[in-house]
Amino acid sequence: MERRYAITCDEELARRIETLAREYDLTTQEVLHQLVALGLEEVDDCETA
């Protein structure tokens, strides 16, 4: 089951997300999903190290 989350970003962070979306022809939602997944992988890697 999917869940929805909402985040609030400052202008600089929003621009960075939008830039990534344009560069890789993704939606901002897809960019955010990938960033969260990568961040969680980093947390997992730190916990197992």
N, C-alpha and C positions, 0 to 999 in steps of 0.2 A: 504494500500500500504506500502510495506517495504522500509526502507531507510537504506543505508549503511553508517557507520561512520568508521573512522580510528583513532587509538590512537598510541602514541609513548610512550614506557615504558623504564625505566632504567632496567638494568640487574636483579637487585634484585626483582623488581616488576614482571618482566617477569617470573622469576623462581618460584615465589609464585603462579602465575596464572597457569603455567604448572604443578606444583605440585598438585594443586587442581584438575586440569583436570585428571591427572593420578589417584589420590586417589579415585575419584568418577566416573571414566570411562566416562568422558565427553570430548568434544572437547574444545579447548581454547575459541572458539567463544561462546559455551554454557556457559562456566564459566563467561566470560565477560558479557554476557547478564544477567545472574543471579545477578552478582555483581552490575550492573547498576540498575536493578529492585529493589534490596534491598536498594541501596543508595537513590533511588527516594522515596521509602516508608519511609525511615528515614526522608527525607526532608519534606514529607507530614505530618508525625507525629509531627515534630517540629513546623510546621506552624499552626497546629490545637491545639497545646498545649497552 
